[in-house]
Amino acid sequence: MASGIKGQLKPAAGSPDYSSTPLFTASATTTFIVSACNQASAADTVRIAVVPGSVGNTTGTISVDYFLEFDYALGGNSAIERTGVTVEAQSRVFVGSAGGNVSFSAYGIES
């Protein structure tokens, strides 16, 4: 059972899509926490999507069905966490922010 940091990323500004670098791809069933930290003094909007392992798309827009957060208003110099997210093997987590000022971390345990 591997536990610890699953991924860390500070993507450029813009909405994530299937061609974006995932925060992480699960190698087994994984329960994780994802945090978003706004490093700017101004608010930014955040998107977090969990795409099932059965979806193999590598280009195009991520379906709105897969978003945990969609344009969540994250205040300046603040952070959020979403806990207890469980995914199956090959699921991908995509993240992004409108201004590109938000860093994301995921940590958890594979079972």
Contacts in CASP RR format, 6 or more apart in sequence:
PFRMAT RR
TARGET T0000
AUTHOR 0000-0000-0000
METHOD contacts of the structure
MODEL  1
MASGIKGQLKPAAGSPDYSSTPLFTASATTTFIVSACNQASAADTVRIAV
VPGSVGNTTGTISVDYFLEFDYALGGNSAIERTGVTVEAQSRVFVGSAGG
NVSFSAYGIES
1 109 0 8 1.000
1 110 0 8 1.000
1 111 0 8 1.000
2 27 0 8 1.000
2 28 0 8 1.000
2 109 0 8 1.000
2 110 0 8 1.000
3 108 0 8 1.000
3 109 0 8 1.000
3 110 0 8 1.000
4 107 0 8 1.000
4 108 0 8 1.000
4 109 0 8 1.000
5 105 0 8 1.000
5 106 0 8 1.000
5 107 0 8 1.000
6 23 0 8 1.000
6 24 0 8 1.000
6 26 0 8 1.000
6 30 0 8 1.000
6 32 0 8 1.000
6 106 0 8 1.000
6 107 0 8 1.000
6 108 0 8 1.000
7 23 0 8 1.000
7 24 0 8 1.000
7 104 0 8 1.000
7 105 0 8 1.000
7 106 0 8 1.000
7 107 0 8 1.000
8 23 0 8 1.000
8 103 0 8 1.000
8 104 0 8 1.000
8 105 0 8 1.000
8 106 0 8 1.000
9 21 0 8 1.000
9 23 0 8 1.000
9 95 0 8 1.000
9 103 0 8 1.000
9 104 0 8 1.000
10 39 0 8 1.000
10 100 0 8 1.000
10 102 0 8 1.000
10 103 0 8 1.000
10 104 0 8 1.000
11 20 0 8 1.000
11 21 0 8 1.000
11 95 0 8 1.000
11 96 0 8 1.000
11 97 0 8 1.000
11 100 0 8 1.000
11 104 0 8 1.000
12 100 0 8 1.000
13 97 0 8 1.000
13 98 0 8 1.000
13 99 0 8 1.000
13 100 0 8 1.000
14 96 0 8 1.000
14 97 0 8 1.000
14 98 0 8 1.000
14 99 0 8 1.000
14 100 0 8 1.000
15 47 0 8 1.000
15 96 0 8 1.000
15 98 0 8 1.000
16 47 0 8 1.000
16 49 0 8 1.000
16 62 0 8 1.000
16 94 0 8 1.000
16 95 0 8 1.000
16 96 0 8 1.000
17 59 0 8 1.000
17 60 0 8 1.000
17 61 0 8 1.000
17 62 0 8 1.000
17 94 0 8 1.000
18 51 0 8 1.000
18 57 0 8 1.000
18 58 0 8 1.000
18 59 0 8 1.000
18 60 0 8 1.000
18 61 0 8 1.000
18 62 0 8 1.000
18 94 0 8 1.000
19 58 0 8 1.000
19 59 0 8 1.000
19 60 0 8 1.000
20 94 0 8 1.000
20 96 0 8 1.000
22 92 0 8 1.000
22 93 0 8 1.000
22 94 0 8 1.000
23 34 0 8 1.000
23 93 0 8 1.000
23 94 0 8 1.000
23 95 0 8 1.000
23 104 0 8 1.000
23 106 0 8 1.000
24 32 0 8 1.000
24 92 0 8 1.000
24 93 0 8 1.000
24 106 0 8 1.000
25 90 0 8 1.000
25 91 0 8 1.000
25 92 0 8 1.000
25 93 0 8 1.000
26 53 0 8 1.000
26 87 0 8 1.000
26 88 0 8 1.000
26 89 0 8 1.000
26 90 0 8 1.000
26 91 0 8 1.000
26 92 0 8 1.000
26 110 0 8 1.000
27 89 0 8 1.000
27 90 0 8 1.000
27 110 0 8 1.000
28 89 0 8 1.000
28 110 0 8 1.000
28 111 0 8 1.000
29 86 0 8 1.000
29 87 0 8 1.000
29 88 0 8 1.000
29 89 0 8 1.000
29 110 0 8 1.000
29 111 0 8 1.000
30 86 0 8 1.000
30 87 0 8 1.000
30 91 0 8 1.000
30 108 0 8 1.000
30 109 0 8 1.000
30 110 0 8 1.000
30 111 0 8 1.000
31 84 0 8 1.000
31 85 0 8 1.000
31 86 0 8 1.000
31 108 0 8 1.000
31 109 0 8 1.000
31 111 0 8 1.000
32 84 0 8 1.000
32 85 0 8 1.000
32 86 0 8 1.000
32 87 0 8 1.000
32 93 0 8 1.000
32 106 0 8 1.000
32 107 0 8 1.000
32 108 0 8 1.000
32 109 0 8 1.000
33 81 0 8 1.000
33 82 0 8 1.000
33 83 0 8 1.000
33 84 0 8 1.000
33 85 0 8 1.000
33 106 0 8 1.000
33 107 0 8 1.000
33 108 0 8 1.000
34 48 0 8 1.000
34 68 0 8 1.000
34 81 0 8 1.000
34 82 0 8 1.000
34 85 0 8 1.000
34 93 0 8 1.000
34 95 0 8 1.000
34 104 0 8 1.000
34 105 0 8 1.000
34 106 0 8 1.000
35 79 0 8 1.000
35 80 0 8 1.000
35 81 0 8 1.000
35 82 0 8 1.000
35 104 0 8 1.000
35 105 0 8 1.000
35 106 0 8 1.000
36 46 0 8 1.000
36 48 0 8 1.000
36 69 0 8 1.000
36 72 0 8 1.000
36 74 0 8 1.000
36 79 0 8 1.000
36 80 0 8 1.000
36 81 0 8 1.000
36 95 0 8 1.000
36 97 0 8 1.000
36 102 0 8 1.000
36 103 0 8 1.000
36 104 0 8 1.000
37 78 0 8 1.000
37 79 0 8 1.000
37 102 0 8 1.000
37 103 0 8 1.000
37 104 0 8 1.000
37 105 0 8 1.000
38 44 0 8 1.000
38 46 0 8 1.000
38 74 0 8 1.000
38 75 0 8 1.000
38 76 0 8 1.000
38 77 0 8 1.000
38 78 0 8 1.000
38 79 0 8 1.000
38 97 0 8 1.000
38 101 0 8 1.000
38 102 0 8 1.000
39 77 0 8 1.000
39 101 0 8 1.000
39 102 0 8 1.000
39 103 0 8 1.000
40 76 0 8 1.000
40 77 0 8 1.000
40 99 0 8 1.000
40 101 0 8 1.000
41 76 0 8 1.000
41 77 0 8 1.000
42 76 0 8 1.000
42 101 0 8 1.000
43 73 0 8 1.000
43 74 0 8 1.000
43 75 0 8 1.000
43 76 0 8 1.000
44 74 0 8 1.000
44 75 0 8 1.000
44 76 0 8 1.000
44 97 0 8 1.000
44 98 0 8 1.000
44 99 0 8 1.000
44 100 0 8 1.000
44 101 0 8 1.000
44 102 0 8 1.000
45 71 0 8 1.000
45 72 0 8 1.000
45 73 0 8 1.000
45 74 0 8 1.000
45 97 0 8 1.000
45 98 0 8 1.000
45 99 0 8 1.000
46 69 0 8 1.000
46 71 0 8 1.000
46 72 0 8 1.000
46 74 0 8 1.000
46 80 0 8 1.000
46 95 0 8 1.000
46 96 0 8 1.000
46 97 0 8 1.000
46 102 0 8 1.000
47 67 0 8 1.000
47 69 0 8 1.000
47 70 0 8 1.000
47 71 0 8 1.000
47 72 0 8 1.000
47 94 0 8 1.000
47 95 0 8 1.000
47 96 0 8 1.000
47 97 0 8 1.000
48 67 0 8 1.000
48 68 0 8 1.000
48 69 0 8 1.000
48 72 0 8 1.000
48 82 0 8 1.000
48 93 0 8 1.000
48 94 0 8 1.000
48 95 0 8 1.000
48 96 0 8 1.000
48 104 0 8 1.000
49 62 0 8 1.000
49 66 0 8 1.000
49 67 0 8 1.000
49 68 0 8 1.000
49 93 0 8 1.000
49 94 0 8 1.000
49 95 0 8 1.000
50 66 0 8 1.000
50 68 0 8 1.000
50 85 0 8 1.000
50 87 0 8 1.000
50 91 0 8 1.000
50 92 0 8 1.000
50 93 0 8 1.000
51 57 0 8 1.000
51 62 0 8 1.000
51 66 0 8 1.000
51 91 0 8 1.000
51 92 0 8 1.000
51 93 0 8 1.000
51 94 0 8 1.000
52 66 0 8 1.000
52 87 0 8 1.000
52 88 0 8 1.000
52 91 0 8 1.000
53 87 0 8 1.000
53 88 0 8 1.000
53 89 0 8 1.000
53 90 0 8 1.000
53 91 0 8 1.000
53 92 0 8 1.000
54 90 0 8 1.000
55 66 0 8 1.000
62 94 0 8 1.000
64 70 0 8 1.000
68 82 0 8 1.000
68 85 0 8 1.000
69 80 0 8 1.000
69 82 0 8 1.000
71 98 0 8 1.000
72 80 0 8 1.000
74 80 0 8 1.000
74 97 0 8 1.000
74 102 0 8 1.000
87 93 0 8 1.000
93 106 0 8 1.000
95 102 0 8 1.000
95 104 0 8 1.000
96 102 0 8 1.000
96 104 0 8 1.000
END
